[in-house]
């Protein structure tokens, strides 16, 4: 029973931290899915998220196969404001393209960045701001913390703007797509009672090119213990170069407050091409965050120490005087 109470206290404490501030006591990673949360990592926090993966694709009508491996990575940093985050993200893949249209199959070794983007995200609306007293977790009632609140339907909203860089003759982009192109996104996040989080992304990628695409990503995450989290995700992609509906399932494990491990499987339900992927990843946080209130208190304490102390005059004892009051 004591263990359950401790776990409940820890979980509700972390939920409170997520609700009322950008910075959290434990790492806040976008992995293991590919969606981006509305909240930043917090000022002066640097975070690395990386995951190697294996991929297999088979296009039945066009009779080709792709098999290989790759890695996706993201470097995030909270800059100037709690709401602002700058990031670099990319995906590098190395695979073999096998053409089976003729009697003798031909193979083509390929490798390049499928994506390389520099961007910034800013939280424009936080429904949990200034509601700390109202939303404090009830440490004495398990069911009270899981009662549905209508206010949780109002999401936090962030906007993102970035620039892609694509090399010439990249096999993973549309013909003629090269150089810099803009990318914009709107991200929303709902934190529901009971450890449920819903994240949605709507983005327009490679704007201005002949093969600009629109994507949506919907991720539902559930934390059922202080260390374990599971998720389900759907991603829709629509462009003249590639269109798909991908599904992901997986989970993550919090090794320490600054280190997370995760895994996920990706697949679709069509054969143009069929997709199957498996990835393992990790997220690590370099935490240099200083809370403003703590910093102000430390500054006041330091200022008080630097103030010169007033000299106190020597107090004369009453027995130093004669009966008439003279020395």
C-alpha positions, 0 to 999 in steps of 0.5 A: 500500500505504501508503494502504491501511495508513493507511485501515485504521489510521484505520478501526480507530481510529474503531471502537475509539473507538465501542466504548469511549466515548460520545464519538467522535473524529468525529461520530456521527449518527443519520442518514441513517436514522430509528433512534436509536443506543444511544450518546449524543453525549458530554458537552458536545457539541451536535449538529444533524441536519436533512434536507429531503425530498420526498414522494409518496403515492397511495392507490388504493382511496380515490383520493387523492394527497399530494405535497409537501415537508418537513424533519425535524430533531434537536438533541442534547446530552450532559448531565452523564454520558457515558450521558445525552443530551437531544434535541428532534426533529420533522418539519414537512411542507407538502403538497397533498392531492388528492381524486380520488373525484369527476369534478372533483378537489379540492385541500387545502393542508396544513401542520403538524408530523407530530411534535414531541418533547422527550426523553432517552436513557440508556445502561443497558448497555454490553457494551464497557465495561472491555474496551478491552485485549481489544477493541483493533484489530490494526493489523498484521492486516487479517483479524484485525479482521474475524474474527467475535467471539461477544461482538459478539452482545451489544448495547448497550442504551439507554432513551428517554422523551419527550413529544410535543406535537400541535396541535389539528386536525392533519391528520397525526395521528388525530382528537382527538389533541392536546396532550401524550402520552408516548413510550417506546423501547428502543434496541439496538446491535451493533458487528460487525467489519469496519465493520458496525453493527446498530441496533434500536428498539422504541417506543410512541408517543402513549401514552394517546391513541385512536391510540397506535402501536407501531413497530419500526425495524431499521437495518444500516450498513456503513462501507467507507471512512473517509469513506463509509457505506451503510445499509438500514433497515426500519420497521414502524408499527401503529396504528388510524390508520396502518399501514405497512412502510417501506424505506429505502436510502442513504448518508452522506459524512464531510466533516470530523470534525464535518460529515456529508452524507447522502441516502436514498430511502424506499418501501413495497410497498402501495397504501394508500397507496403511499409514495415519498420522497427526502431530503438531510441534514446533521449538524454537531457543536459539540464542547466535550467535554473528556476526564476524564483529560485534564482531571485531568492539566491540573488536576494540572499547574496545581496544580503550577504554583501551588505555591510553589517552595522556596528553595534555600540558596547552596552554598558552594564548597570553595575558600572554605575554608582548609586547616584547614576555617575560612573 
